[in-house]
Amino acid sequence: MAMAVAQHRESSSGSNINKHLDNGKYVRYTAEQVEALERVYAECPKPSSLRRQQLIRECPILSNIEPKQIKVWFQNRRCRDKQKTEASRLQTVNRKLNAMNKLLMEENDRLQKQVSQLVNENGYMKQQLHTVNASTNDASCDSVVTTPPHSLKDANNPAGLLSIAEGTLKEFLSKATGTAVDWVQMPGMKPGPDSVGIFAISQSCSGVAARACGLVSLEPTKIAEILKDRPSWFRDCRNLEVFTMFRAGNGGTIELIYTQMFAPTTLAPARDFWTLRYTTTLENGSLVVCERSLSGSGAGPNAAAAAQFVRAEMLPSGYLIRSCEGGGSIVHIVDHLNLEAWSVPEVLRPLYESSKVVAQKMTIAALHYIRQIAQETSGEVVYGPGRQPAVLRTFSQRLSRGFNDAINGFNDDGWSIMNCDGAEDVIIAINSNKSLNSPPNAVNALPLLGGVLCAKASMLIQNVSPAVLVRFLREHRSEWADFNVDAYSAVSLKAGSYAYPGMRPTRFTGSQIIMPLGHTIEHEELLEVVRLEGHSFAEDNAFLSRDIHLLQLCSGIDENAVGGCSELLFAPINEMFPDDAPLLPSGFRVIPLDTKSSDTQDSLATNRTLDLTSSLEPGPATNHIAVDAPSCPNIRSVLTIAFQFPFDSNLEDNVANMAHQYVRSVISSVQRIAIAISPSGLIPAVGPKQSPSSPEALTLAHWICRSYSYHLGAKLLRPEPAVGDSLLKNLWQHQDAILCCSLKSLPVMIFANQAGLDMLETTLMALQDITLDKIFDETGRKTLCSDFAKLMQEGLAYLPAGICMSTMGRHVSYEQAVAWKVLEADESTVHCLAFSFVNWSFV
């Protein structure tokens, strides 16, 4: 015992003796030996290193130590390093868990307040219901408490702006930590040990709102700096300009900001905001950045700057950031918007009326981005080929921004419409002022003699998951792409080498090699280089490689991800892959639309209606799945396609024709792919619907043609084929748009041939959502009403030339429309009404 105490005193007194346990015995080393071993370990930590053995042999002070003892020393040293690393990791995890526990406790307190408020409101409503009869005639009912309208303050002086800022701060905090908004947990985002944060959306409030809170390993000032730079993390933000900034009396900062947002499709105008942003520090040290729209006298920039935008409203929103003990911050994010959904086609309104979409595109994206920056800063994220995270992130942002620029085609960027194909609505736009998309002051920027041409279109697709479709387009490029078109765009990267496709034909070998560059921490975005192998057809250079390299950004391919859309964006890139490489992005964007709650009931009602929708629905003939099956998902999405091509002024018309034909070909290919990969089958099948409550589809086709001949004395199909599959096929492919509607109090569409679907811009699955009154404009509805009695009495009516409306809100002109009653087999029972629109076209 005395010996042990003596050894402890000797060790603690700073002696030059160091001990290690070897086979139950302590081995003592001098301080010089320990210092030498530490130097060797620092230079060669790996045990199997030959360099370590050489260093040991070259050190005389270690010559009297057995190799086995040196090996044990290194093993113990490595174990201590692992213990320190693990202890540090556990301390970090413990700090994060403590912070998350605090966050959950705060959320629990907020929910308890919300429950108490709901209980009080419920009791008040019960009391009002008991006394409603007695107070019906009471004149005092005029004194019901109402919220006074917001009085417009003068936004032209600092005092008025400070008053607005303080009110914005109060309202924002009541949403972030209070009960001002009835928050509900966002579907599919369950909190747990692996959760990124807590996400909620508004259940019932003015506009659309989303909320997120989570733990981020960055300081509050750094987080605020990142989030205030909205274009860096919000892909839909085109521009953010601070018009005025001044200090508030309490040490805060007030800014007047004009923000422009991209439109996600070609079917609706973009949005802009004129807002006040207030940055301040609360008494408890929390940092707050809150923002709201201004109205009245502070109307924003001049009208010319906002001519292509619809002014949207930002209700009090912002960020609440609190530092945590031990490092990091707790972040609360609230986004509350009114996107003016009235200005978009009805089919797109779910995108502008959904709090879930706002959460996916803005709120969750903001939290993911700052967590991404935090992990990159700490070195937790490792990228390949020596690329810095900021460089790869810049490439992703440039691809996304270039694609958004092409879709929106703003006049102040130099874009102008060249022509618009009404049949498929393929828009051709040119930009004669644009160079290839390069960073400012880029060494490799390529000015173009002609400019850039863009061919773009949007369409509705049905019954296919956006993630599945984009994943297929990524993995099977040869199913839709033309290698020669890719080659033309790639050649344009070389200054002065413009060639029209076909002048140097090449052959795609079918080999597509995808080389990953990086991904976000949630794996919702993938950045990669794609190499397409090709060879020339010419014999003299048949062995010359014509490989093409594409920089590609893929997002939303995980069906369980929370992203708001699925995208496949790509641009030809030089094989040297410089950091300032010029980019001209093209690609696809698929945005899901919210399914109606009544879809199931509507599909069940279809089983009682005679229609061709189910029999023409994609599906194998051996195992046909009708649309009235509740298990068949009714997924509707908007697909936007845009392809950009550089051109020389001498080849403008040639490139425009090529781009137009190419996009039409891509549209056809994507439609074919969507049918093939839809859950209802791989091959479009034309077969009868086996249902005891409705006759076969062939019967309806026969009734339509026979009733047309009966009422008009002419053949609908010339020459009319024999009854059977050929009759149904010819009716389906008829050049006129043929529609059938039910005879209900509110007639709905039950059948349309291919031309009818194209005219309405819809699909077979969504056809029954369209009522007859939505097809015609006001003049057409009046004409139909005036002739409806004649139609029901005589069985026939001719409608003069007029205008129809597609589901996308576009106008469709027709020279004449014929309406007739479709009679069943007994020639006395009217089954439905049929319409034939002759020589229709988009206006």
N, C-alpha and C positions, 0 to 999 in steps of 0.2 A: 504494500500500500504506500509506504514511504517512497519507494522507487518510482511509482507512478506519479506521485505528487511532484517529485523532483523533476521527472521528465516534463511534466506539464509546465513547471516554472521555467525550465530551460527553454522550452519551445516558445512560451509567451514573452520571454525577456528579450526576444530579438536575436537569438543565437543563430549561427550560420548552419544549423543542422535542419534538414528536411527529411521527413519519414514517409515511406510508402509501404503498404501491406503487401507481402508476397508470400503466398502459401502459409498464411497464419503468422508470419514473422515480419517485423518492421525492418525495412531497409533504409539506412540513413544516407542522405546525400548532403554534400556541402553546398553552400550558397552558390559557389562558382559552378558546380556541376548542374544545379537546378537552372541557373541562368543559361548555361550552354544548351541544356535540353529544351528550354523554352525557345531559344533562338532557332533550333532545328525544327521544333514543332511549328513555329510560326511560318517558317519558309516551306515546310513540307508536311502538311497535316495528314496526308494520306499515308496509311501504314505500309502499303506495298511500293512506295516510291523508291526508286534506285538512288535518286538524289539524296534522300534521307540517309541511306546507308553510307553514301560517300561523305556526307557532312559529319557523320558520327566518327568515321575512320580518320578524318582530317582534324578532329578535335582531340588533342592529347589528354585533356583533363578527363575525358570519358573512357580512356583506354583501360583503366583499372576496374571498370564496371562490367559485369557480365551482360552479354547480349540479351539474355532472358530477362534480367532485371530492367534493362532499358525498355524492352518491349512492354513489360508490365507497367512501367511509368507512363508510357505513351497511351496505353489503354485507359489507365486511371484519368489521365489528362483529358482524353476525349470524352470519357463519361461525365467529367465535371462540366465540360462545355455543353453537352447535351442537357444536363440538369439545369444549367443556367438558362439555356434557350427555352426549355420546357417551363421553367418557373416564370420566365418573362411572358411567355405565351399565356399561361394560366392567369397571371395578373391582368393581362390585357383583356382576356375573356371575362374575368370577374368584374372589371370596370364596366365593360359593355353590358353585362347582365344586370349590374346595379343600375346603370342608366336606363336600360329597357324596363326594369322593374319600376323605376320611378315614373317612366312614361306611361306604363300600364296603369299605375295607381292614379295618375292624373286623368287618364281616359276613363277609368272606373268612376272617379268623382264626377266627371262631366256627365256620364251616363246616368248616375244617380240623380243629378240635378234635372236631367231631361225627364227621367221617370217621375220625379216629384212634380215637375211642371205639367206633365201629361195627366197625372192624377188630379191636380187642381183644376185643369181645364175640363176634365171629365165630370168632376163634381159640379163645376159651374154650369156646364151644359145640361146636366140632369136638373139642376135647380131652375134653369130657364125653361125647360120642357114642362115642369110642373106648374109654372106660373104663366105660361104663354097664353092660355085662354083668358085669364083674368086681365092680362095687360094688352089684349089685342086692340082695344079701342082707346087705350090710354094715350093721351097726347104727349105724355112724357117720353114715349118711345123715341121721339126725335132726338133725345139726348144720349143715344147710344154712343159709346166711346169709339172714336175712329182715329186712325193714325193721321195726323196732319200731313199734307203734302210737303215735300221737301222744298223749302224756300230757297230760290236761287240766290246765291251770294255773289257779290261782285268779284269776278275772277281776274280783274285787271289791277288790283292793288294787293300788296303783300298781306295786309291784315285780313282781307277776304279769303285769300288763299290759305292762310294759316288756320282760319276758322274751318274751311273745308277739310284741311289736312287733319285737324284734331277730330272732326266728326268721322272721317274715314278710318282713323286709327281705332276709335271706339267701336265702330261697327265691325271692323276686321277682327279685333280681339274677341268680340262676342261670337264670331263664327269659328275662330281657330280654337278657342278653349271654352266657349260657352254654349248656349243652347239656342242661338239666334236662328240656326238652320236645323231642320230635322234630318240629321245624318243617319244613314243606314250603311251597313257593311257592304262594300263593293262585291258583287257576285264573283266567286272564284278566287278571292283574295282572303284566305283564312289566316289569321295571326297564329304564330307558333314559333318554336325555337329557330327555325330556318327562315322565318319571314323577314323581308326587307324592311317592312314597317307596317303601319296601320293605315288602311285606305278606306275611304267612305265617299258616298255620293249623296246628293240631296234627294229626298223623297218627294217633297212638294214645296216648291218655292218659286219665286219669280226667276225666270231664266234657268240656266243649268249651272250646277256647282259641284265641285269635287274637293276633297280634303285628304291630306296625307301627313303623317308624322313619323319620324324615324331618327335613328342615331347615325351620325356621320363623323368620321375621324378627321375633321378639319376644324380650324378655329372659326368663330362666328364671322369675323370680318372677311375672311377668305370666302366663306360660303355666300355671304351677301354680295361680294364682288362678282362671283360666278353667276349667281341667279339674276342679278341686275343686267348682266350682258345676255339678254334673251336670245339674240340671233345665234349665239355660240352653242346653245343646247336645244332650242326649240326649232325644229326643222321647218315648220310652217311660217316662221317669222322672216319676212323679207327685209325689213329695215326698221331700225329704231333710232330716232333722232331726238336729242335733247334740245329743245328750243330755248328754254330759260332755266337757270338754276340760281338759287340764292339761299342764304342761311336764314333759318327761322330763329326767333328769339330764344328758344329753349335749347339751342345747340344742334337742332336737327337740320335737315336739308330738304328743300322743296324743289321739285323739278316738273316742268311741263314737257310732256313727251308725245310725239306723234309716231305711231307704230303701224306698219303695214304687214298684213298677213297674206300668204299665198292661198289661193283656192286649191283644194285637193283634186278637182276634176275640171274638165273643160265645159261643164254644164251649168256652172254657177259663178257669179262674180266673187272677187276677193273681198276681204274685210279690212277695215282700218279702225284705229282707236285714237282718240285725243284725250289724254289722261293726265292726272296729277299724281306724282309719286312722292311719297313722304318717307324719309329715312330718319329714324330717331332711336334713342336708347331709353328704355324704361327705368324706373327707380330700382328694380331688382337686377339691373345689369343686362337684361335681355335686349337684343338688337332686333328692331322691327323695320321692315320695308313694306309699306302698304300703298295701294294704288286704286284709283277709281276714275271713271270717265267724267269729263267736264261738259257742261252744257250751257246754254244761254249765251252770254257775251263772249266767252272764250271758245269759239267754234273751231279752232284749229287752223291749219294752213289754208292756203288759197284753194279755190275750187278746182283749178287745173291740176293740182297735185293729187287730188283725190277723185278725179273724174271716173276712173275705172274701178272704184271701190264702193262698197256699201258700208256706211258708218255703223259699226256695232257698239255695244255698250259694255263696259267693264264695271260691274258692281264692286263694292269694297272687297279687295283681294290682297294677297301679299304673303310675306314670310315672317315667321316669328322664330328667332334663333337664340337658344340659351346654351351657355357653356356648361360642360359637365366636369365634375371632379375627376382628375386624372387624365384629362384631355378629351377632345372631341366635343360635339355639340348635339343637342336635340333640336330638330328642325320641324316646324309646323308650316305646311303649305296649304293655302286656300286659293282656288280659282273659281270665280263666280262671274259668268258672262251672259249676255243676251245677244245672240248671234243673228237676230232678225231673220228667222226661218221663213217668213212670208215671201222673201225675195228669191227663193230657190224653187225648182220644180218639186212637186209633191213627193215624187219617189225619193228625192234626196233629203227631205226634211228630217228623217230620223237622225241624220248625221249632225244636224244643227239643233236638235231638240233633245239630245241624249246627254245626260250628265256622265254616263259611262265613257262616251267618246272623249269628252273633255278630260276626264281622269286619265285615260290611256295616252292621249296625245300631249298633254301639258303637265298635269300634276305628278303622275308616276314617272314620266320622262325626266322631270326636273330632279326628283329624288334619286333616280338611277344615275343621272349624269354626275351629280356631286359625289355620289359613292364611287363612281368610276374614277373620278379625279383623285379622290382620297386614296384608293388602292394603287393607282399609278404613282402617286407621290410617295407612298410607303414602300414601293417596290414589289408589291404583292402580284402585280400583273406583269407577265413576261411575254414579249412579242418576238416573232421570228425575224429572219434576215436582217438583224441589226437595226431595224426601224424603230425610231422613237415613237412613243404613244401619241405625242402631239402631232407628228407627221401623218400617221395613219388616221387619226381622228380628223385631220384637215382634209384628207382625201375623201373620207366618207361624207363630210359636210359639203364639199365641192360637187360630188356626184349628186347628192340630194338637191342642192340649190340649183344646179344646172338643169336638172329634170323639172323642177318647179318653175324655173324661168321659161322653159319651153312650153309647159302646159298653160301658163297664164298669158304669156306673150304681151307684156305691158308695152304701151306705146312709148313711154319714156325710156325704155331700153332699146328702142329702135325697131320693134316688131310691127309688122303690118300684114293683114290678111291678103293672100294672093288669090285664093279661090276656096270654095266650100262645096264638096260633093254632097248634094242633097240625098242621094240614094242611101249612102252609108254614113253621111255626115263626117267625111274625112276632111279635116281642115288643113290647108296648106298655108303656112305663114313664112315670111322671109324676114331676115334681119341683115341689112347691108352694112350696118355699122359695127357688127360684132366680130371680134377675134375669137379664136378658140379659147375656151374657158380656162384661164390661167390666173395664178395669184398676181396681185399687184407687183410691178417691177420684176416680173419673171424673166429670166434669161432666155428660156425656151418658148416664149410666147410667139405664136404664128399669126401674123395679120393675113387676112384672106382677101384676095382680089375681088371676089364677089360677095361673100358673106356666108350666112348660115341659113339653111332651109329646114323647116320642121313640118312633118306630117303627123297629125295627132287625131285621136278619136276617143270617144267614150261610149260604152254600151253596158247593158244590163245582162248579167249571167245568173243562172239559177241552178240550185241543187248541187253545188260543188263548193267544197271548202276553199276559201282563199289560200290557206296555207298549203293545201294539197296541190292546187293549181300552180302556184308559184314554185313549189318544190319540183313539180314535173317539168315546168319550163326551164328551170335551172339545170336539171339533170339530163334532159333530152332536147338539147338545143337544135339538133338536126331535124326535129319534128316540125319546127316552125321557121327557122332562120335560113337565110340564103347566104352561103359562104361568099359569093361574089360581092354582095352588098357590104358585108363586113370587110372584105378586102379593099373595097373602094374607100371606106371611111379610114381604114388603117393607112392606106397610101397617102391620104391627105395630111397625115402627120409630118410627112417629109416636105419641106418647103418647095413649092414650085412643081410638085408632081401631082397634077390633077388628071384623072382619066375616068371616062365614063364606063361603068360596069359593062363588061362584054368585050372591051378592047384588049384586055389581058386575062382571058378566062382561066380560072383555076378550079381545082377539084378538091372537095373536102374529103379527107380520108376517113372521117368518122371518129377520129381520135380527139377527145376533149379532156385535157388535163387541168384539174383545178388545184391550185397551190394556195393554201390559206395564208393570210398575212396576220390576221388578228380578229378578235371578237370582243364584244362588250361583256361585262362581268355576268350579266344575266343571259348571255348567249342569244339575245333577241336580234342582234346584227352581226353579220359575217362579212369581212372584207377579204377579198381573194383576187388572185390573178388567174385568168383562164387562158390556156394556150390551145388554139385550134390549129391542127396540122393540115396543111394543104400543099398540093404540088401542081405545077403548071402542066397544061395539056400539050404545049409545044414540045416537039421531040428534041430540039437542040438544047433545051434546058429542063428536061423532064425530071432530072434529079436535083434541081434547085429548089430549096425549101421556100415555101410561101407561108410559113407559120404566121399566125395572127395572135397578138396578145391583147387581152381585154382586162381592164380593172373593173371588178364587179362588186357591187354591194347588194347583199341579200338580207332581207329582214322579214320577220313574221312567218317563218316556215315551220315553227313549232306550233302545233294546234293548241297546246296548253298555255301558250304565251299570252301576255296581256296587252300586246301591241294593238293599235287601232287599225292597222292595215298590214297587208303583205306586199312587199316590193321586190323587184328584180331590176336593178339599174346597172348599166355597164357602159364603158367607153373605151375605144381603142387607145392603146398606150404603147409607147416605145419600149422595146425590150430592155433598154438600159434603165428604165423606170426612175427617172430623176424626180427629185422632190417637187419641182415646179413644173412637172409634165403638163402640157395642155390637155384638157378634157372636154369632150363633147358628148354628154350623157344621153342615152336613150333607154327605153325599158318599159316596164309594166308596173301598174299600181292597182291592187285589188282591195276595195274597201267594203267590208260587210255592212249590210243594212239590217237594222233590228227587225226580227220577225214579229209579225202582228200577233197579238194574243188570241185573235179569232181565227188563226190559220187552221187549227185543228177542226173547229166547227165548220169552217168553210169547206175543208176537204171532205168532211163527213157528208155535208150536203151535196157534194158532187156525186156521190154514189146514187143519189136519187134523180140525177139529171142526165139526159142523153147528151153526150159530148164526144168530141174526138180527142180531147186533151189526154185522157188516160191511154187511149190506144196508140197515139202518136208519141207518147212519152218514151224517152230513151229507156231501154230495158231489154234483156234477152227474152226471146219468144218462149223459151222453155220455162222460164220462171219470172213472169212479168209481175212487176210491182206497180200497182195502180196508185194514182195520186191521192186516192181517198184512204189509203192506209195510214193510220196515225203514226206509224213508226218511220215513215219516210220524211226526212227533214226538209223543210222548206227554206233553204238558205238562199237569200238574194244578195247580190253584190254588184257594185259598179266597178267595171274594169276600164282603166284609162291607159291608153297606149300613146307613146310619143317617140318618134325617131328623128334625129337631127343629122343633117348632111351638110358638109362644107361644099361650096360650089364656086366656080369661076363664072364671071359675068357672061362669058360666051356660051356656057353650058347650062344656064339657069333653067330654060324650058325642058331640056333633056333630064336634068336632075329632078325637076318637079314631077315630070311624068313617071320617072322611075320610083320616086318616093311614094307617089299616090298608089301606083300598082303594088308596090311592096307592102304598104300598110294594109291595103285591101286583102292581100294574100295572107298576111299575119293574122288579121281578124278572122278570116275563114279557118285558118289552122287552129287558132285558140278556141273557136267555137266547136270545132271537131274534137279537140282535146277535152274540152269541158264536158261534152257529151260522153266521151269514152271513159273518163275517170269518175263520172258521177256515180253515187252509190246505187242508182237504179239500174245500172247495166253498162256493158261495154259496147253494144251495137245498137243503133237506133232501130227499133222494131216497129213495124206496122202490123198490128194484130188486133183482133177483137177483144173487147173487154168482157170477161166472163163474169157477169153479174146477173142474178135473177131479176133485178128490178129495172134493168135498162137493156135495150137491144144492142146489137153489135154496132161498132163504128161504121162498118161498111153499109149498114142499113141507113144510117143518117146521111152518109154521102149520097146514097141512091135517092133518098127523100129530097135532098137539096136539089139535085139535078132534075128529078122528075117534076117537082113543084115549079121550078124555073120554066121548064118547057110547057107545063100546064097553064101558067099565068101569062107568059110572054109569047108563046107560040114559036120559040126558037130554042136551039140547043145551047146549054151553058158551056159544054166541052165540045170542041170541034176538032176532028171528028169524035163523036162520043164513043168511048170504048165500051166493051161489054162489061156488065157488072162484075165486081170482084176487086182484087187488089189493084188492077190497072186503073179502074175508075177512081178509087181513093187516092192513088198516087198522082193522077192527072189533076184532080181537084186540089190536092196539096200544093202542086207546082204551078197552078194557074197564075197568070201574070197579074190579074186583078186581085185586089184585096177583098177577100170574102170573109165576112164575119156573121156569126149567129148569136142572138141574144134570147134569153128566156122570156116567157110571158108572165112576169111577176109584177107586183106593184112597183118595184124598182128593178127594171130589167138589167141583168148582168150578162157578160159575155160567156158563152159556153163553148165556142169553137172559133178558130181562125186558121186559115191556111198560112203558108210561109210568108206570102206577101202581106197578109193581114198582120202577122206578128211583127214584120219589119216596119210596117206603117205605124203601128202603135208603139214600137220600140219596147216590146215586152217579150215574155216567154210563155210557153204552154202552162207552166206551173203557176204563173202569176196572172194568167188571163182572167180568171174568175174574180179577181179583185177589182176589175174595171166595170163600171156601170155605163149604160148607154149614154146617159146625159153628159159624161165626162169626155166623150169622143168629139162631139160637135161644139163649135163656138156658139155664141149667143144667137147669131143669125141662123145657123144651122138648126139649133134647137127649136126656134120659132117656126121654121119651115117644116120640120118634122112634126111638130104638134099640129100644124094646120092640115097636113096631109095624112095624119095618123088615122082619122076616121075613114078616109077613102081607102087606106091600106087595109084596114080590118074588114071593110065592106066588100071591096073588089079584089082584095088579095094582092094588089100590085100598086106601086107608087114610084114615080120618077122624081128624084131630087135634083135641083139644078146645081151647077158648079158652086163650090163653096170651100170652106176651110175646116179641117179637123185638127184635133190636138193629140199629140202623142203623150205617153206617160212621162216623157222627159221634159214636157212643156214646150216642145217645138211645134210649129205650124205646118200642116200638111194640106196642100191644095189638091183638088180632084176636079176633073171635067164634068163628071156626072156620077150619080149614085142611084142604084136600083134597089128597091126594097120589095120583098115578097114574102108571103106566108109559106112556111114549110109544113106540108100536110103529111100525116102519117099514112099507113098503108090503106086505111079505109077511106081516104080522100075526103074525110069530113072533120076529123080532129086536127086542130092546129097545134103543132108541137112547139114551134119557135118562129122567130122572124129572122130572115137572112138579108144581108146587105152586100152589095158588090160595088166597090169604088173603082171607077175606070180612070186610067192614066193619072195616078196619084204621084206626087213628088213633094219633097220637103221644100218649103219656101226659103 
